[in-house]
Amino acid sequence: MNHYDVLIIGAGIGGLTCGARLAAMGYEVAVFDHHYLPGGYVTNFQRKGYTFDVALHGVGGLGKGQSFHQILESCDVMNRIHPLPKQHPYSVLWEGEKIDIPQDVNAYRLFLHERFPAEKEGVDRLFEGIRELHAGLQFLSNPAVPGWKKGLLFLSKCRTLMKWSNLTTEQVIKQYVQSEEFMNFFTALWGYYGLPPQKLSSLYFFIPWTGYHVEGTYYIQGGAQALSNALVAVIEENRGKVYLKQEVTEILVKQKEAYGIRTKKGLEFTGDWIVSNASPAHTLGKLVNNHPQAEAYRKNLAAKEVGPSLSQLYIGLSCHPEELGITDEDILFVEEKNHQMDYENLIEGRYHMGNFSLTNYSKMDPTLNCSNRGVIAITLIDSIENWPENKEAYQQKKKEVTEILLERLETYYPGLKEKVEVIELGTPRTMERYTKKSARGGIRILADD
Ligand SMILES: Cc1cc2nc3c(=O)[nH]c(=O)nc-3n(C[C@H](O)[C@H](O)[C@H](O)COP(=O)(O)OP(=O)(O)OC[C@H]3O[C@@H](n4cnc5c(N)ncnc54)[C@H](O)[C@@H]3O)c2cc1C
């Protein structure tokens, strides 16, 4: 049967969540992905018997009644996954001192009082602002409040959300606290959101912040793949299907209306609704050809600045990380406190100096790999422009950058290099190749591993 109620292009976490929610509501759903695994970035991969999580370091809001929990419950997957609460949202190495950032919002506020005594009052006002933002978000995501009521009360309930939505993270914080040192410390995790506080939309910073500090931070037992597999199971138990190794090459349009898709293997499917989880650049740049509004949208997208990407170094160790002194779940190594400067270093590919974070999967989920093996990952902001398209040059650069990062790790954890059994660097080109997240729309065939 080639007709479904809904066709979804891309089995990333966005496409799968949409599919599972609709399947749980009774719709027949088909999801298509070019990869052989479901999940997009939310997948695991294996090397030499080691299991690596591609991307997940932590998610907020998985506690009962919290935002992400509510979404996953409505997809019928909360009873299929096992969230593991993290001890701390993250730790940070700041001027040689290791600091565990408190999870609990009040404990964090008091910690900041102690560290920045001159800013006590400003810190309290900032936290009050964050509380108001979170209350507004909870109001908007509360399924018990009808849409008309949300519309009616939006301005009064979501005043802080409205006020902050056009401000950068720095602009919001500076309304309350002037100290540069505070700004840098408080926003040390900016790398997770891609831009330094001077450029980063405040909502991009504060929404996940409330997830971590108000709603709690979690990892998922079995890694990211466990979540994606659970969503696939819901879709398939409800008459739906997830088609893997099926790249969609065209969205079929008749009289301005999308009615189906065509895959690279020549299959055609029709649906009442078509949803694309592929990037807007890819969807409109490649998949939609004959829609009158597509060209204007493409032009609009092309005028936008391309954002940064990430590199991630996946390391399998022949011992438990603890033997090397790696005891934190997530730790951020801050060697450059000025985030604007750090951003420039990273975007320019100065791999010997940019800040980076280490995620210790063996600590977050001891069942992911056996206890005498360790799995860690190093993450840093990067730009696709730093990575040559030529295959040989690319491979050579990968070796060089891997070596630089390993040397830097060795200075923090002497003896680590000797314990490396598996090492794989995922670059912005790797990310693009696997998820077709090309910023300029085309599916480029690129040199990679
Ligand atoms: C290294 C790294 C670490 C991260 N860590 C975290 C974290 O700790 N916590 C967190 O919350 N977020 C994290 N993120 C972000 C998070 O992983 C992503 O925001 C999220 O997975 C994006 O999901 P998506 O469904 O929007 O897109 P994607 O995961 O990109 O999914 C899109 C899917 O569409 C498919 N596709 C595209 N075009 C086609 C086509 N033509 N035909 C068929 N299929 C197609 C792709 O194969 C892909 O599977 C991290 C990201 C990275 C890269």
The ligand as a Tripos MOL2 file, in Angstrom:
@<TRIPOS>MOLECULE
LIG
   53    58     1     0     0
SMALL
NO_CHARGES

@<TRIPOS>ATOM
      1 C1         27.5670   16.3350   18.2770 C.3       1 LIG1
      2 C2         26.1870   16.7750   18.7040 C.ar      1 LIG1
      3 C3         25.8350   16.7490   20.0530 C.ar      1 LIG1
      4 C4         24.5460   17.1280   20.4530 C.ar      1 LIG1
      5 N1         24.1890   17.0120   21.7820 N.ar      1 LIG1
      6 C5         22.9230   17.2640   22.1850 C.ar      1 LIG1
      7 C6         22.5170   17.0540   23.5410 C.ar      1 LIG1
      8 O1         23.2900   16.6380   24.3750 O.2       1 LIG1
      9 N2         21.2370   17.3480   23.8870 N.ar      1 LIG1
     10 C7         20.3310   17.7950   22.9720 C.ar      1 LIG1
     11 O2         19.1700   18.0180   23.3340 O.2       1 LIG1
     12 N3         20.6850   18.0100   21.6790 N.ar      1 LIG1
     13 C8         21.9580   17.7360   21.2650 C.ar      1 LIG1
     14 N4         22.3330   17.9340   19.9690 N.ar      1 LIG1
     15 C9         21.3400   18.4680   19.0420 C.3       1 LIG1
     16 C10        20.3560   17.4010   18.6010 C.3       1 LIG1
     17 O3         21.0280   16.1860   18.3870 O.3       1 LIG1
     18 C11        19.6840   17.8730   17.3200 C.3       1 LIG1
     19 O4         19.1250   19.1620   17.5170 O.3       1 LIG1
     20 C12        18.5530   16.9580   16.9100 C.3       1 LIG1
     21 O5         18.9700   15.6200   16.9080 O.3       1 LIG1
     22 C13        18.0510   17.3840   15.5310 C.3       1 LIG1
     23 O6         17.0030   16.5590   15.1840 O.3       1 LIG1
     24 P1         16.2130   16.7430   13.8270 P.3       1 LIG1
     25 O7         15.2140   15.6480   13.7670 O.co2     1 LIG1
     26 O8         15.7430   18.1300   13.7200 O.co2     1 LIG1
     27 O9         17.2980   16.6110   12.6670 O.3       1 LIG1
     28 P2         18.2370   15.4020   12.2020 P.3       1 LIG1
     29 O10        18.7410   14.5990   13.3370 O.co2     1 LIG1
     30 O11        19.2550   16.0190   11.3010 O.co2     1 LIG1
     31 O12        17.2840   14.4930   11.3400 O.3       1 LIG1
     32 C14        16.9790   14.7520    9.9960 C.3       1 LIG1
     33 C15        16.8360   13.4100    9.3300 C.3       1 LIG1
     34 O13        16.3750   13.6130    8.0090 O.3       1 LIG1
     35 C16        17.0290   12.6950    7.1550 C.3       1 LIG1
     36 N5         16.9450   13.2340    5.8110 N.ar      1 LIG1
     37 C17        17.3150   14.4530    5.3630 C.ar      1 LIG1
     38 N6         17.0540   14.5720    4.0590 N.ar      1 LIG1
     39 C18        16.4860   13.4310    3.6680 C.ar      1 LIG1
     40 C19        15.9730   12.9430    2.4270 C.ar      1 LIG1
     41 N7         15.9990   13.6810    1.3250 N.pl3     1 LIG1
     42 N8         15.4770   11.6860    2.3760 N.ar      1 LIG1
     43 C20        15.4290   10.9000    3.4820 C.ar      1 LIG1
     44 N9         15.9000   11.3140    4.6850 N.ar      1 LIG1
     45 C21        16.4110   12.5570    4.7650 C.ar      1 LIG1
     46 C22        18.4340   12.6240    7.7110 C.3       1 LIG1
     47 O14        19.0620   11.4070    7.3240 O.3       1 LIG1
     48 C23        18.1660   12.6600    9.2140 C.3       1 LIG1
     49 O15        18.0220   11.3680    9.7450 O.3       1 LIG1
     50 C24        23.6060   17.5650   19.5110 C.ar      1 LIG1
     51 C25        23.9680   17.6210   18.1630 C.ar      1 LIG1
     52 C26        25.2370   17.2210   17.7490 C.ar      1 LIG1
     53 C27        25.5780   17.2390   16.2860 C.3       1 LIG1
@<TRIPOS>BOND
     1     1     2 1
     2     2     3 ar
     3     2    52 ar
     4     3     4 ar
     5     4     5 ar
     6     4    50 ar
     7     5     6 ar
     8     6     7 ar
     9     6    13 1
    10     7     8 2
    11     7     9 ar
    12     9    10 ar
    13    10    11 2
    14    10    12 ar
    15    12    13 ar
    16    13    14 ar
    17    14    15 1
    18    14    50 ar
    19    15    16 1
    20    16    17 1
    21    16    18 1
    22    18    19 1
    23    18    20 1
    24    20    21 1
    25    20    22 1
    26    22    23 1
    27    23    24 1
    28    24    25 2
    29    24    26 1
    30    24    27 1
    31    27    28 1
    32    28    29 2
    33    28    30 1
    34    28    31 1
    35    31    32 1
    36    32    33 1
    37    33    34 1
    38    33    48 1
    39    34    35 1
    40    35    36 1
    41    35    46 1
    42    36    37 ar
    43    36    45 ar
    44    37    38 ar
    45    38    39 ar
    46    39    40 ar
    47    39    45 ar
    48    40    41 1
    49    40    42 ar
    50    42    43 ar
    51    43    44 ar
    52    44    45 ar
    53    46    47 1
    54    46    48 1
    55    48    49 1
    56    50    51 ar
    57    51    52 ar
    58    52    53 1
@<TRIPOS>SUBSTRUCTURE
     1 LIG1         1 GROUP 0 **** ****
